[in-house]
């Protein structure tokens, strides 16, 4: 029976990435264990925790998140190169993974990042696992870039949102891809004629002029600011951070479609996530369930196709 290495390409998608946990749970429950994991952004985080044997810890962390806790992890940094410093999230990962190196993992793992300036696609396959994760999820303008070996790196979704090509390069004969954006901008079209009628201008809530002493004592003004920026304003208008993420997501979708057309996976799992926002980290339970459901839809085909690959000699495959 031929050897058939299974690759799993986990795409980016911010909070929707919790669906990756459900995908992995459903694959393992069906007896399918990927040999190679390649992840971009949140996909790198979930994939890294999986290969490190800490998927359970990540799932527990995700399920316990509330909107208030999410805000608590946003350590705002107005003077740096990202709106969020990211140290609080880094500390959680460090405590969980305790200095794990990628070389020590039992499975092949790569986190994809982008180099600032050159735009090079960087495959992080050695060194500290946490550093690779941080570089891969460092959304431009939101998280600080990460310096690794003299290169400044940020989110890999700018160059390879669903890293099928990485799995192929590492020897995977059967690649499963997970696309978290198929129900959002993936259906983008052209609206040729639209009336330019302006909406009523946003009127800020009546609040007293903020004073530094009040902010220092209770922090309520800062919390309101954060909530508006990340979850939207009271008039349903998006905050600055949401605008940045949504714009990034549209670019990511267009790149994904181009990359997948040029290097298609053997099968693609597409959780249906139109009701979930990119900052809905507090909705992990529902997102994980969506990942499980989407995987179960494809599981029979995956088993059949992997079985067929394993019944064919690798030498014959190379000759074909």
One Martini backbone bead per residue (centre of mass of N, CA, C, O) as a GRO file, in nm:
protein
  320
    1UNK     BB    1   0.096   0.036   0.023
    2UNK     BB    2   0.079   0.358  -0.014
    3UNK     BB    3   0.198   0.658   0.063
    4UNK     BB    4  -0.011   0.929   0.236
    5UNK     BB    5   0.030   1.241   0.278
    6UNK     BB    6  -0.126   1.475   0.492
    7UNK     BB    7  -0.258   1.795   0.428
    8UNK     BB    8  -0.313   2.112   0.615
    9UNK     BB    9  -0.484   2.413   0.523
   10UNK     BB   10  -0.497   2.708   0.721
   11UNK     BB   11  -0.677   2.980   0.724
   12UNK     BB   12  -0.776   3.291   0.744
   13UNK     BB   13  -1.019   3.496   0.985
   14UNK     BB   14  -0.987   3.540   1.266
   15UNK     BB   15  -1.244   3.444   1.459
   16UNK     BB   16  -1.319   3.215   1.252
   17UNK     BB   17  -1.079   3.022   1.341
   18UNK     BB   18  -1.237   2.839   1.544
   19UNK     BB   19  -1.330   2.636   1.321
   20UNK     BB   20  -1.067   2.470   1.313
   21UNK     BB   21  -1.121   2.303   1.560
   22UNK     BB   22  -1.361   2.146   1.439
   23UNK     BB   23  -1.209   2.022   1.205
   24UNK     BB   24  -1.005   1.858   1.373
   25UNK     BB   25  -1.208   1.697   1.538
   26UNK     BB   26  -1.349   1.557   1.293
   27UNK     BB   27  -1.106   1.421   1.167
   28UNK     BB   28  -1.016   1.254   1.415
   29UNK     BB   29  -1.291   1.106   1.456
   30UNK     BB   30  -1.237   0.971   1.151
   31UNK     BB   31  -0.914   0.898   1.142
   32UNK     BB   32  -0.778   1.183   1.063
   33UNK     BB   33  -0.417   1.258   1.037
   34UNK     BB   34  -0.218   1.495   0.986
   35UNK     BB   35   0.127   1.545   0.879
   36UNK     BB   36   0.065   1.842   0.767
   37UNK     BB   37   0.099   2.189   0.877
   38UNK     BB   38  -0.052   2.486   0.739
   39UNK     BB   39  -0.046   2.837   0.842
   40UNK     BB   40  -0.257   3.133   0.858
   41UNK     BB   41  -0.269   3.310   1.115
   42UNK     BB   42  -0.509   3.159   1.283
   43UNK     BB   43  -0.411   2.892   1.153
   44UNK     BB   44  -0.133   2.893   1.300
   45UNK     BB   45  -0.243   2.872   1.586
   46UNK     BB   46  -0.414   2.615   1.569
   47UNK     BB   47  -0.196   2.434   1.438
   48UNK     BB   48   0.021   2.469   1.660
   49UNK     BB   49  -0.145   2.354   1.895
   50UNK     BB   50  -0.191   2.078   1.772
   51UNK     BB   51   0.113   1.982   1.734
   52UNK     BB   52   0.162   2.048   2.058
   53UNK     BB   53  -0.097   1.931   2.224
   54UNK     BB   54  -0.303   2.220   2.267
   55UNK     BB   55  -0.605   2.222   2.170
   56UNK     BB   56  -0.762   2.204   2.436
   57UNK     BB   57  -0.658   2.471   2.559
   58UNK     BB   58  -0.762   2.653   2.331
   59UNK     BB   59  -1.060   2.575   2.350
   60UNK     BB   60  -1.104   2.669   2.638
   61UNK     BB   61  -1.025   2.960   2.594
   62UNK     BB   62  -1.240   3.023   2.375
   63UNK     BB   63  -1.502   2.939   2.541
   64UNK     BB   64  -1.434   3.166   2.778
   65UNK     BB   65  -1.498   3.394   2.608
   66UNK     BB   66  -1.569   3.736   2.619
   67UNK     BB   67  -1.612   4.052   2.539
   68UNK     BB   68  -1.460   4.157   2.786
   69UNK     BB   69  -1.206   3.978   2.751
   70UNK     BB   70  -1.125   4.078   2.476
   71UNK     BB   71  -1.073   4.371   2.568
   72UNK     BB   72  -0.851   4.286   2.781
   73UNK     BB   73  -0.638   4.201   2.537
   74UNK     BB   74  -0.629   4.512   2.447
   75UNK     BB   75  -0.317   4.654   2.421
   76UNK     BB   76  -0.280   4.965   2.373
   77UNK     BB   77  -0.069   5.133   2.102
   78UNK     BB   78   0.000   5.465   1.997
   79UNK     BB   79   0.339   5.455   1.939
   80UNK     BB   80   0.344   5.234   1.736
   81UNK     BB   81   0.295   4.985   1.459
   82UNK     BB   82   0.038   4.917   1.644
   83UNK     BB   83  -0.258   4.920   1.815
   84UNK     BB   84  -0.150   4.643   1.924
   85UNK     BB   85   0.084   4.489   2.115
   86UNK     BB   86   0.024   4.164   2.219
   87UNK     BB   87   0.136   4.063   2.503
   88UNK     BB   88  -0.105   3.914   2.630
   89UNK     BB   89  -0.126   3.695   2.415
   90UNK     BB   90   0.165   3.597   2.434
   91UNK     BB   91   0.153   3.501   2.730
   92UNK     BB   92  -0.053   3.277   2.682
   93UNK     BB   93   0.117   3.115   2.479
   94UNK     BB   94   0.365   3.077   2.658
   95UNK     BB   95   0.223   2.923   2.889
   96UNK     BB   96   0.128   2.685   2.700
   97UNK     BB   97   0.414   2.626   2.525
   98UNK     BB   98   0.688   2.657   2.672
   99UNK     BB   99   0.919   2.699   2.438
  100UNK     BB  100   0.850   2.573   2.178
  101UNK     BB  101   0.981   2.404   1.903
  102UNK     BB  102   0.943   2.315   1.582
  103UNK     BB  103   1.159   2.082   1.574
  104UNK     BB  104   0.996   1.917   1.820
  105UNK     BB  105   0.778   1.828   1.651
  106UNK     BB  106   0.584   1.552   1.525
  107UNK     BB  107   0.511   1.756   1.298
  108UNK     BB  108   0.474   1.929   1.028
  109UNK     BB  109   0.545   2.293   1.034
  110UNK     BB  110   0.387   2.603   0.906
  111UNK     BB  111   0.428   2.954   0.903
  112UNK     BB  112   0.287   3.233   0.745
  113UNK     BB  113   0.458   3.521   0.617
  114UNK     BB  114   0.539   3.876   0.580
  115UNK     BB  115   0.761   4.096   0.440
  116UNK     BB  116   0.866   4.395   0.494
  117UNK     BB  117   0.907   4.562   0.172
  118UNK     BB  118   0.928   4.292  -0.017
  119UNK     BB  119   0.687   4.062   0.012
  120UNK     BB  120   0.777   3.809   0.121
  121UNK     BB  121   0.740   3.468   0.157
  122UNK     BB  122   0.735   3.321   0.481
  123UNK     BB  123   0.868   3.016   0.615
  124UNK     BB  124   0.803   2.892   0.936
  125UNK     BB  125   1.017   2.598   1.048
  126UNK     BB  126   1.174   2.748   1.281
  127UNK     BB  127   1.182   2.776   1.610
  128UNK     BB  128   0.962   2.953   1.776
  129UNK     BB  129   0.632   2.904   1.783
  130UNK     BB  130   0.525   3.177   1.888
  131UNK     BB  131   0.670   3.359   1.684
  132UNK     BB  132   0.536   3.242   1.432
  133UNK     BB  133   0.248   3.311   1.507
  134UNK     BB  134   0.276   3.619   1.546
  135UNK     BB  135   0.367   3.681   1.256
  136UNK     BB  136   0.113   3.557   1.109
  137UNK     BB  137  -0.110   3.753   1.289
  138UNK     BB  138   0.010   4.044   1.207
  139UNK     BB  139  -0.186   4.283   1.151
  140UNK     BB  140  -0.192   4.556   0.979
  141UNK     BB  141  -0.223   4.812   1.229
  142UNK     BB  142  -0.285   4.622   1.482
  143UNK     BB  143  -0.022   4.462   1.496
  144UNK     BB  144   0.282   4.408   1.566
  145UNK     BB  145   0.552   4.342   1.434
  146UNK     BB  146   0.796   4.077   1.373
  147UNK     BB  147   1.123   3.987   1.469
  148UNK     BB  148   1.313   3.766   1.242
  149UNK     BB  149   1.621   3.744   1.147
  150UNK     BB  150   1.603   4.064   1.050
  151UNK     BB  151   1.290   4.043   1.005
  152UNK     BB  152   0.990   4.199   0.920
  153UNK     BB  153   0.671   4.070   1.026
  154UNK     BB  154   0.353   3.970   0.887
  155UNK     BB  155   0.076   3.876   0.760
  156UNK     BB  156   0.030   3.597   0.538
  157UNK     BB  157  -0.241   3.680   0.381
  158UNK     BB  158  -0.100   3.870   0.163
  159UNK     BB  159   0.024   3.591   0.005
  160UNK     BB  160  -0.107   3.314   0.180
  161UNK     BB  161  -0.411   3.235   0.302
  162UNK     BB  162  -0.400   2.922   0.172
  163UNK     BB  163  -0.133   2.687   0.221
  164UNK     BB  164  -0.105   2.460  -0.012
  165UNK     BB  165   0.187   2.490  -0.125
  166UNK     BB  166   0.328   2.399   0.134
  167UNK     BB  167   0.226   2.111   0.148
  168UNK     BB  168   0.344   2.022  -0.122
  169UNK     BB  169   0.647   2.092  -0.059
  170UNK     BB  170   0.636   1.876   0.199
  171UNK     BB  171   0.479   1.606   0.056
  172UNK     BB  172   0.187   1.620  -0.005
  173UNK     BB  173  -0.074   1.415  -0.161
  174UNK     BB  174  -0.301   1.528   0.041
  175UNK     BB  175  -0.515   1.821   0.037
  176UNK     BB  176  -0.655   2.017   0.294
  177UNK     BB  177  -0.875   2.288   0.286
  178UNK     BB  178  -0.948   2.601   0.473
  179UNK     BB  179  -1.226   2.821   0.418
  180UNK     BB  180  -1.350   3.126   0.588
  181UNK     BB  181  -1.461   3.321   0.317
  182UNK     BB  182  -1.696   3.202   0.129
  183UNK     BB  183  -1.955   3.381   0.268
  184UNK     BB  184  -1.849   3.658   0.185
  185UNK     BB  185  -1.639   3.793  -0.040
  186UNK     BB  186  -1.661   3.539  -0.238
  187UNK     BB  187  -1.933   3.696  -0.373
  188UNK     BB  188  -1.823   3.906  -0.535
  189UNK     BB  189  -1.922   4.202  -0.715
  190UNK     BB  190  -2.093   4.423  -0.941
  191UNK     BB  191  -2.213   4.756  -0.888
  192UNK     BB  192  -2.312   4.967  -1.140
  193UNK     BB  193  -2.583   5.090  -0.991
  194UNK     BB  194  -2.585   5.368  -0.752
  195UNK     BB  195  -2.720   5.569  -0.535
  196UNK     BB  196  -2.606   5.890  -0.404
  197UNK     BB  197  -2.713   5.857  -0.083
  198UNK     BB  198  -2.700   5.995   0.210
  199UNK     BB  199  -2.645   5.953   0.531
  200UNK     BB  200  -2.675   6.019   0.832
  201UNK     BB  201  -2.499   6.168   1.049
  202UNK     BB  202  -2.294   6.111   1.299
  203UNK     BB  203  -2.382   6.123   1.646
  204UNK     BB  204  -2.258   6.172   1.926
  205UNK     BB  205  -2.264   6.106   2.231
  206UNK     BB  206  -2.354   6.247   2.522
  207UNK     BB  207  -2.061   6.381   2.667
  208UNK     BB  208  -1.829   6.457   2.854
  209UNK     BB  209  -1.542   6.586   2.867
  210UNK     BB  210  -1.259   6.435   2.870
  211UNK     BB  211  -1.058   6.343   3.153
  212UNK     BB  212  -0.773   6.222   3.280
  213UNK     BB  213  -0.873   6.164   3.567
  214UNK     BB  214  -1.115   5.988   3.496
  215UNK     BB  215  -0.970   5.774   3.325
  216UNK     BB  216  -0.773   5.683   3.546
  217UNK     BB  217  -0.993   5.582   3.751
  218UNK     BB  218  -1.200   5.396   3.539
  219UNK     BB  219  -1.175   5.360   3.207
  220UNK     BB  220  -1.447   5.407   3.046
  221UNK     BB  221  -1.362   5.569   2.798
  222UNK     BB  222  -1.170   5.354   2.681
  223UNK     BB  223  -1.378   5.125   2.653
  224UNK     BB  224  -1.561   5.275   2.455
  225UNK     BB  225  -1.353   5.312   2.236
  226UNK     BB  226  -1.291   5.014   2.186
  227UNK     BB  227  -1.576   4.924   2.117
  228UNK     BB  228  -1.607   5.103   1.868
  229UNK     BB  229  -1.356   5.005   1.707
  230UNK     BB  230  -1.429   4.678   1.716
  231UNK     BB  231  -1.779   4.673   1.722
  232UNK     BB  232  -1.887   4.953   1.685
  233UNK     BB  233  -2.130   5.171   1.668
  234UNK     BB  234  -2.449   5.285   1.757
  235UNK     BB  235  -2.516   5.326   1.423
  236UNK     BB  236  -2.366   5.065   1.283
  237UNK     BB  237  -2.100   5.170   1.242
  238UNK     BB  238  -1.781   5.129   1.173
  239UNK     BB  239  -1.486   5.095   1.290
  240UNK     BB  240  -1.162   5.130   1.219
  241UNK     BB  241  -1.074   4.836   1.268
  242UNK     BB  242  -1.295   4.704   1.099
  243UNK     BB  243  -1.221   4.834   0.833
  244UNK     BB  244  -0.939   4.710   0.813
  245UNK     BB  245  -1.023   4.412   0.826
  246UNK     BB  246  -1.222   4.407   0.588
  247UNK     BB  247  -1.020   4.495   0.375
  248UNK     BB  248  -0.826   4.260   0.423
  249UNK     BB  249  -1.035   4.035   0.358
  250UNK     BB  250  -1.080   4.106   0.061
  251UNK     BB  251  -0.791   4.066  -0.030
  252UNK     BB  252  -0.766   3.774   0.068
  253UNK     BB  253  -0.985   3.656  -0.116
  254UNK     BB  254  -0.858   3.725  -0.390
  255UNK     BB  255  -0.597   3.567  -0.341
  256UNK     BB  256  -0.720   3.291  -0.284
  257UNK     BB  257  -0.850   3.242  -0.560
  258UNK     BB  258  -0.586   3.253  -0.719
  259UNK     BB  259  -0.423   3.033  -0.568
  260UNK     BB  260  -0.634   2.796  -0.595
  261UNK     BB  261  -0.635   2.792  -0.907
  262UNK     BB  262  -0.319   2.724  -0.932
  263UNK     BB  263  -0.340   2.542  -0.636
  264UNK     BB  264  -0.527   2.298  -0.577
  265UNK     BB  265  -0.692   2.114  -0.380
  266UNK     BB  266  -0.847   1.813  -0.314
  267UNK     BB  267  -0.999   1.963  -0.074
  268UNK     BB  268  -1.272   2.175   0.055
  269UNK     BB  269  -1.340   2.351   0.350
  270UNK     BB  270  -1.663   2.543   0.410
  271UNK     BB  271  -1.767   2.724   0.634
  272UNK     BB  272  -2.070   2.868   0.750
  273UNK     BB  273  -2.012   3.238   0.831
  274UNK     BB  274  -2.210   3.501   0.794
  275UNK     BB  275  -2.280   3.563   1.119
  276UNK     BB  276  -1.966   3.628   1.151
  277UNK     BB  277  -1.736   3.818   1.287
  278UNK     BB  278  -1.397   3.917   1.313
  279UNK     BB  279  -1.463   3.979   1.650
  280UNK     BB  280  -1.606   3.687   1.743
  281UNK     BB  281  -1.443   3.538   1.989
  282UNK     BB  282  -1.705   3.483   2.187
  283UNK     BB  283  -1.816   3.246   1.954
  284UNK     BB  284  -1.683   2.956   1.968
  285UNK     BB  285  -1.898   2.736   1.985
  286UNK     BB  286  -2.032   2.794   1.707
  287UNK     BB  287  -1.775   2.781   1.532
  288UNK     BB  288  -1.693   2.491   1.595
  289UNK     BB  289  -1.954   2.364   1.489
  290UNK     BB  290  -1.916   2.459   1.196
  291UNK     BB  291  -1.658   2.292   1.148
  292UNK     BB  292  -1.783   2.017   1.193
  293UNK     BB  293  -2.009   2.027   0.982
  294UNK     BB  294  -1.830   2.079   0.730
  295UNK     BB  295  -1.661   1.816   0.757
  296UNK     BB  296  -1.893   1.607   0.745
  297UNK     BB  297  -1.968   1.672   0.446
  298UNK     BB  298  -1.661   1.556   0.347
  299UNK     BB  299  -1.564   1.282   0.480
  300UNK     BB  300  -1.628   1.063   0.271
  301UNK     BB  301  -1.451   1.174   0.042
  302UNK     BB  302  -1.186   1.173   0.196
  303UNK     BB  303  -1.169   0.868   0.250
  304UNK     BB  304  -1.179   0.772  -0.042
  305UNK     BB  305  -0.933   0.936  -0.153
  306UNK     BB  306  -0.719   0.831   0.043
  307UNK     BB  307  -0.758   0.531  -0.023
  308UNK     BB  308  -0.676   0.558  -0.322
  309UNK     BB  309  -0.389   0.666  -0.276
  310UNK     BB  310  -0.289   0.420  -0.097
  311UNK     BB  311  -0.334   0.203  -0.346
  312UNK     BB  312  -0.105   0.370  -0.477
  313UNK     BB  313   0.188   0.396  -0.606
  314UNK     BB  314   0.418   0.646  -0.599
  315UNK     BB  315   0.557   0.572  -0.869
  316UNK     BB  316   0.298   0.596  -1.042
  317UNK     BB  317   0.238   0.891  -0.977
  318UNK     BB  318   0.508   1.004  -1.100
  319UNK     BB  319   0.444   0.885  -1.396
  320UNK     BB  320   0.161   1.042  -1.457
   0.00000   0.00000   0.00000
